[in-house]
């Protein structure tokens, strides 16, 4: 154990006395870390802190100067620097690299009165330098082990670069593909989302947070951000309490049960209150009912935005509302550091509120081992060895392959033959090395993805001819990462069409640019952006043997393609190894097994669309028009939740519920037989859904309550067993109380949410 003592006139004997029990010494105070428990250490330190130092721990600043360069001389940066030296900064974000982190940590540890180390935050969303698929794509794998491993690799690389806290996972459930941040979450279902939330928290935090290759996770955005009206970023949210408790909150509860150390609140309002100021969410539910013992951080300046919402008159009132509600740390809002001490001194809020927040923050710092060794994340040799190494690329390649969903394969164009064919590779995203990295990849380097062109070039047996067909974007702005879509230049289409005409198979790579999804990137249309639909139709006229490969960060409306294109592959934005993963699936070296975590609509008019809808009072088709439907579109989705094909086929049979009537405390055993009836070895995600037919609160037509990833050789059969308990059979009432009601339940098992194989049981008192 290393400790860091400031230079002092204290005698050698005194120094020796304190070695092993002090983290830092100066003329004014000493932090005792010999106590038996973290709580005792925190309480001891808290008793030594001034009011301003407590507020400082609740203040987070963005990286504001080149820490290896000169100190800022004027403006906001200078003020921030002075605050850092006074101990008025508890955390910094967007400082990375061991040299930079070590320098800011040195100031906090060696130049402040108490020497409290900083916690260093960063948006490690789907990898650091080596990028995994975007989270929505990873969710399509339904492979919890692979998802946990992906987060583990991200933690190893980020921690090697000096970071010890990530603002992930995003666990917002969303039913609206117009919202750009669907790419950052696990889709529309609270059961799947809860499982993935727990897996990602475990991946980031590991089994021991004090190890220097783990980072604290942050479940966000608390709460209901995914229900922003019209899918518009930063918009208001207006949902019922049943949706809040049964759809929105379960993944957050799963993260808390998984010991997530931090929670980030959100930009939206709920029930007329900006959630940053919501005592109901942050204190009543999170900290009291769920007994969450980590800390809550605001989203970027969201405390300040309480004023913009019209909920607070000024920063003083915003600070009071947020702190009282349970927001423990202010991210780049400048509100707490300016107002909180005055609010306490004026008797407006009690110092106990600050003590609670600071205790939570200090606890996480102790858990991270920062008081034992503030520089534990600043090993330059570790940084060289653990960022971007081969084993990490192998792992992200594995999860990328597992994330690919085969949507359609009518003519069995896939898998491609490995020799004797002329293949035309066409599309503006086919040779892209930047877009496949996706949004939220701040720690990575531009243009480092393996393109599909590069991936397919590894297969030498065919003649591969590439034509771009058109440019998707006209340019991009580096800072804002905005893209400008090409809507005018069709000059490259003619050559692409000529190439396609003489090919045996055309592989077309279309979709969204990586920066068309993510924060601040809501869309009102979900079709192929720009001129891509025109390119697709022109190629189809001369050669209908098309494999359409989609690169996108959200569900798209591709009804024309579904009507006309024989093979469609949902390949998302798969990160660093994108092209290698896609090529391995196209050529059959990997049999696709992904399933959709989010419904694909036929058109944007159906949005929001989701599988676990309520039945309504008029659900059935009638001769007249007075039933729940559109007059210009079907009710059904283009591709349902849970959908995904394979190069082989699977047969489900013999669904059996072992019993007819059960008590509420019973465990209900359900079995089903699965057989691989095709010509390839393959994996299938076997999904179990229930329907509670009658409830005191109306229940959805189907709810996912179990899934198993099963691998079978061709011709092989197996029996899968599920168990249902009161944990799966109940629901939350409008006050958030969990309840289980007697009555009849239908059970459905199959390969998607529209499976027809079903049975029934009854739950009795």
ChimeraX attribute file (.defattr): number of C-alpha atoms within 10 A of each C-alpha:
attribute: neighborCount
match mode: 1-to-1
recipient: residues
	/A:1	6
	/A:2	14
	/A:3	17
	/A:4	19
	/A:5	18
	/A:6	16
	/A:7	11
	/A:8	10
	/A:9	10
	/A:10	11
	/A:11	9
	/A:12	9
	/A:13	8
	/A:14	10
	/A:15	15
	/A:16	10
	/A:17	11
	/A:18	17
	/A:19	15
	/A:20	15
	/A:21	16
	/A:22	20
	/A:23	27
	/A:24	25
	/A:25	24
	/A:26	19
	/A:27	12
	/A:28	8
	/A:29	14
	/A:30	19
	/A:31	21
	/A:32	18
	/A:33	21
	/A:34	14
	/A:35	12
	/A:36	8
	/A:37	9
	/A:38	17
	/A:39	15
	/A:40	14
	/A:41	19
	/A:42	22
	/A:43	14
	/A:44	15
	/A:45	19
	/A:46	19
	/A:47	9
	/A:48	15
	/A:49	15
	/A:50	11
	/A:51	17
	/A:52	17
	/A:53	25
	/A:54	25
	/A:55	27
	/A:56	26
	/A:57	28
	/A:58	28
	/A:59	26
	/A:60	28
	/A:61	24
	/A:62	18
	/A:63	18
	/A:64	16
	/A:65	15
	/A:66	11
	/A:67	16
	/A:68	11
	/A:69	8
	/A:70	8
	/A:71	12
	/A:72	17
	/A:73	10
	/A:74	9
	/A:75	8
	/A:76	11
	/A:77	17
	/A:78	15
	/A:79	13
	/A:80	20
	/A:81	21
	/A:82	14
	/A:83	19
	/A:84	23
	/A:85	19
	/A:86	19
	/A:87	25
	/A:88	23
	/A:89	27
	/A:90	27
	/A:91	25
	/A:92	25
	/A:93	22
	/A:94	17
	/A:95	24
	/A:96	22
	/A:97	20
	/A:98	22
	/A:99	17
	/A:100	19
	/A:101	24
	/A:102	21
	/A:103	15
	/A:104	21
	/A:105	26
	/A:106	18
	/A:107	19
	/A:108	26
	/A:109	26
	/A:110	20
	/A:111	17
	/A:112	20
	/A:113	20
	/A:114	24
	/A:115	28
	/A:116	27
	/A:117	29
	/A:118	28
	/A:119	26
	/A:120	27
	/A:121	26
	/A:122	21
	/A:123	21
	/A:124	28
	/A:125	25
	/A:126	30
	/A:127	30
	/A:128	27
	/A:129	23
	/A:130	29
	/A:131	34
	/A:132	34
	/A:133	34
	/A:134	32
	/A:135	28
	/A:136	25
	/A:137	34
	/A:138	32
	/A:139	29
	/A:140	28
	/A:141	25
	/A:142	26
	/A:143	21
	/A:144	19
	/A:145	13
	/A:146	23
	/A:147	26
	/A:148	21
	/A:149	20
	/A:150	29
	/A:151	27
	/A:152	25
	/A:153	30
	/A:154	30
	/A:155	29
	/A:156	25
	/A:157	28
	/A:158	33
	/A:159	32
	/A:160	28
	/A:161	29
	/A:162	30
	/A:163	32
	/A:164	29
	/A:165	27
	/A:166	25
	/A:167	22
	/A:168	27
	/A:169	31
	/A:170	27
	/A:171	35
	/A:172	32
	/A:173	28
	/A:174	28
	/A:175	21
	/A:176	30
	/A:177	33
	/A:178	25
	/A:179	28
	/A:180	24
	/A:181	27
	/A:182	31
	/A:183	30
	/A:184	27
	/A:185	27
	/A:186	31
	/A:187	31
	/A:188	27
	/A:189	24
	/A:190	26
	/A:191	20
	/A:192	21
	/A:193	26
	/A:194	21
	/A:195	19
	/A:196	28
	/A:197	33
	/A:198	25
	/A:199	25
	/A:200	30
	/A:201	27
	/A:202	24
	/A:203	25
	/A:204	33
	/A:205	27
	/A:206	19
	/A:207	10
	/A:208	13
	/A:209	20
	/A:210	20
	/A:211	16
	/A:212	24
	/A:213	27
	/A:214	29
	/A:215	32
	/A:216	29
	/A:217	28
	/A:218	29
	/A:219	29
	/A:220	27
	/A:221	25
	/A:222	29
	/A:223	28
	/A:224	28
	/A:225	29
	/A:226	32
	/A:227	25
	/A:228	23
	/A:229	18
	/A:230	18
	/A:231	27
	/A:232	20
	/A:233	23
	/A:234	17
	/A:235	16
	/A:236	22
	/A:237	23
	/A:238	16
	/A:239	14
	/A:240	11
	/A:241	16
	/A:242	18
	/A:243	14
	/A:244	19
	/A:245	18
	/A:246	19
	/A:247	20
	/A:248	27
	/A:249	23
	/A:250	22
	/A:251	28
	/A:252	27
	/A:253	20
	/A:254	23
	/A:255	28
	/A:256	24
	/A:257	13
	/A:258	16
	/A:259	18
	/A:260	27
	/A:261	26
	/A:262	27
	/A:263	31
	/A:264	25
	/A:265	29
	/A:266	24
	/A:267	29
	/A:268	29
	/A:269	24
	/A:270	21
	/A:271	13
	/A:272	13
	/A:273	18
	/A:274	26
	/A:275	29
	/A:276	33
	/A:277	28
	/A:278	25
	/A:279	20
	/A:280	15
	/A:281	21
	/A:282	26
	/A:283	18
	/A:284	15
	/A:285	16
	/A:286	22
	/A:287	18
	/A:288	13
	/A:289	12
	/A:290	13
	/A:291	13
	/A:292	22
	/A:293	19
	/A:294	21
	/A:295	26
	/A:296	29
	/A:297	27
	/A:298	29
	/A:299	22
	/A:300	19
	/A:301	15
	/A:302	26
	/A:303	35
	/A:304	26
	/A:305	20
	/A:306	27
	/A:307	17
	/A:308	13
	/A:309	16
	/A:310	11
	/A:311	17
	/A:312	20
	/A:313	12
	/A:314	15
	/A:315	21
	/A:316	18
	/A:317	19
	/A:318	24
	/A:319	28
	/A:320	21
	/A:321	21
	/A:322	27
	/A:323	24
	/A:324	19
	/A:325	20
	/A:326	27
	/A:327	27
	/A:328	32
	/A:329	28
	/A:330	31
	/A:331	25
	/A:332	21
	/A:333	22
	/A:334	18
	/A:335	23
	/A:336	30
	/A:337	23
	/A:338	17
	/A:339	17
	/A:340	27
	/A:341	21
	/A:342	16
	/A:343	18
	/A:344	17
	/A:345	12
	/A:346	10
	/A:347	10
	/A:348	12
	/A:349	19
	/A:350	13
	/A:351	16
	/A:352	10
	/A:353	15
	/A:354	23
	/A:355	19
	/A:356	14
	/A:357	23
	/A:358	23
	/A:359	23
	/A:360	21
	/A:361	26
	/A:362	28
	/A:363	21
	/A:364	21
	/A:365	25
	/A:366	20
	/A:367	17
	/A:368	25
	/A:369	18
	/A:370	23
	/A:371	25
	/A:372	23
	/A:373	18
	/A:374	25
	/A:375	23
	/A:376	22
	/A:377	28
	/A:378	25
	/A:379	18
	/A:380	14
	/A:381	10
	/A:382	18
	/A:383	20
	/A:384	13
	/A:385	11
	/A:386	19
	/A:387	20
	/A:388	18
	/A:389	13
	/A:390	10
	/A:391	11
	/A:392	24
	/A:393	17
	/A:394	12
	/A:395	17
	/A:396	29
	/A:397	24
	/A:398	18
	/A:399	25
	/A:400	33
	/A:401	28
	/A:402	27
	/A:403	34
	/A:404	30
	/A:405	27
	/A:406	26
	/A:407	24
	/A:408	21
	/A:409	18
	/A:410	11
	/A:411	11
	/A:412	12
	/A:413	17
	/A:414	22
	/A:415	19
	/A:416	18
	/A:417	15
	/A:418	14
	/A:419	11
	/A:420	10
	/A:421	15
	/A:422	17
	/A:423	21
	/A:424	25
	/A:425	27
	/A:426	29
	/A:427	27
	/A:428	21
	/A:429	27
	/A:430	26
	/A:431	23
	/A:432	22
	/A:433	22
	/A:434	22
	/A:435	24
	/A:436	35
	/A:437	32
	/A:438	29
	/A:439	26
	/A:440	22
	/A:441	21
	/A:442	15
	/A:443	21
	/A:444	17
	/A:445	15
	/A:446	12
	/A:447	14
	/A:448	19
	/A:449	26
	/A:450	23
	/A:451	27
	/A:452	24
	/A:453	23
	/A:454	18
	/A:455	19
	/A:456	21
	/A:457	17
	/A:458	11
	/A:459	15
	/A:460	10
	/A:461	13
	/A:462	16
	/A:463	17
	/A:464	17
	/A:465	17
	/A:466	20
	/A:467	21
	/A:468	20
	/A:469	27
	/A:470	24
	/A:471	22
	/A:472	24
	/A:473	16
	/A:474	12
	/A:475	13
	/A:476	13
	/A:477	9
	/A:478	8
	/A:479	6
	/A:480	9
	/A:481	13
	/A:482	14
	/A:483	17
	/A:484	15
	/A:485	18
	/A:486	17
	/A:487	14
	/A:488	11
	/A:489	13
	/A:490	15
	/A:491	11
	/A:492	14
	/A:493	24
	/A:494	15
	/A:495	13
	/A:496	23
	/A:497	23
	/A:498	15
	/A:499	22
	/A:500	31
	/A:501	17
	/A:502	14
	/A:503	20
	/A:504	16
	/A:505	22
	/A:506	27
	/A:507	23
	/A:508	28
	/A:509	25
	/A:510	23
	/A:511	30
	/A:512	29
	/A:513	26
	/A:514	24
	/A:515	24
	/A:516	25
	/A:517	25
	/A:518	21
	/A:519	17
	/A:520	16
	/A:521	16
	/A:522	21
	/A:523	18
	/A:524	13
	/A:525	14
	/A:526	22
	/A:527	20
	/A:528	18
	/A:529	19
	/A:530	20
	/A:531	19
	/A:532	26
	/A:533	17
	/A:534	13
	/A:535	23
	/A:536	25
	/A:537	17
	/A:538	16
	/A:539	25
	/A:540	19
	/A:541	11
	/A:542	15
	/A:543	19
	/A:544	18
	/A:545	20
	/A:546	25
	/A:547	25
	/A:548	26
	/A:549	25
	/A:550	22
	/A:551	24
	/A:552	27
	/A:553	32
	/A:554	29
	/A:555	24
	/A:556	24
	/A:557	21
	/A:558	17
	/A:559	17
	/A:560	13
	/A:561	17
	/A:562	17
	/A:563	8
	/A:564	13
	/A:565	21
	/A:566	20
	/A:567	23
	/A:568	23
	/A:569	24
	/A:570	25
	/A:571	29
	/A:572	32
	/A:573	36
	/A:574	35
	/A:575	33
	/A:576	31
	/A:577	31
	/A:578	29
	/A:579	29
	/A:580	25
	/A:581	29
	/A:582	30
	/A:583	24
	/A:584	19
	/A:585	24
	/A:586	24
	/A:587	16
	/A:588	17
	/A:589	11
	/A:590	19
	/A:591	24
	/A:592	28
	/A:593	27
	/A:594	31
	/A:595	29
	/A:596	29
	/A:597	26
	/A:598	29
	/A:599	27
	/A:600	27
	/A:601	26
	/A:602	24
	/A:603	18
	/A:604	19
	/A:605	13
	/A:606	17
	/A:607	19
	/A:608	17
	/A:609	24
	/A:610	21
	/A:611	22
	/A:612	18
	/A:613	12
	/A:614	12
	/A:615	14
	/A:616	12
	/A:617	8
	/A:618	11
	/A:619	12
	/A:620	11
	/A:621	11
	/A:622	10
	/A:623	6
	/A:624	6
	/A:625	10
	/A:626	11
	/A:627	14
	/A:628	15
	/A:629	15
	/A:630	11
	/A:631	8
	/A:632	7
	/A:633	12
	/A:634	12
	/A:635	14
	/A:636	15
	/A:637	20
	/A:638	18
	/A:639	22
	/A:640	21
	/A:641	25
	/A:642	24
	/A:643	23
	/A:644	25
	/A:645	22
	/A:646	23
	/A:647	21
	/A:648	18
	/A:649	18
	/A:650	21
	/A:651	13
	/A:652	18
	/A:653	14
	/A:654	12
	/A:655	21
	/A:656	16
	/A:657	20
	/A:658	12
	/A:659	12
	/A:660	12
	/A:661	16
	/A:662	17
	/A:663	14
	/A:664	19
	/A:665	12
	/A:666	13
	/A:667	13
	/A:668	20
	/A:669	14
	/A:670	19
	/A:671	17
	/A:672	19
	/A:673	15
	/A:674	22
	/A:675	18
	/A:676	23
	/A:677	17
	/A:678	17
	/A:679	12
	/A:680	17
	/A:681	19
	/A:682	21
	/A:683	23
	/A:684	25
	/A:685	22
	/A:686	19
	/A:687	20
	/A:688	25
	/A:689	22
	/A:690	23
	/A:691	19
	/A:692	23
	/A:693	14
	/A:694	13
	/A:695	13
	/A:696	8
	/A:697	11
	/A:698	13
	/A:699	18
	/A:700	16
	/A:701	17
	/A:702	22
	/A:703	23
	/A:704	22
	/A:705	19
	/A:706	17
	/A:707	21
	/A:708	15
	/A:709	15
	/A:710	14
	/A:711	16
	/A:712	18
	/A:713	16
	/A:714	17
	/A:715	14
	/A:716	14
	/A:717	17
	/A:718	13
	/A:719	13
	/A:720	16
	/A:721	15
	/A:722	18
	/A:723	15
	/A:724	16
	/A:725	14
	/A:726	17
	/A:727	13
	/A:728	15
	/A:729	19
	/A:730	16
	/A:731	21
	/A:732	18
	/A:733	17
	/A:734	15
	/A:735	9
	/A:736	16
	/A:737	9
	/A:738	14
	/A:739	13
	/A:740	18
	/A:741	17
	/A:742	17
	/A:743	16
	/A:744	18
	/A:745	17
	/A:746	16
	/A:747	23
	/A:748	24
	/A:749	27
	/A:750	25
	/A:751	24
	/A:752	23
	/A:753	22
	/A:754	17
	/A:755	16
	/A:756	12
	/A:757	15
	/A:758	17
	/A:759	16
	/A:760	16
	/A:761	17
	/A:762	16
	/A:763	20
	/A:764	12
	/A:765	10
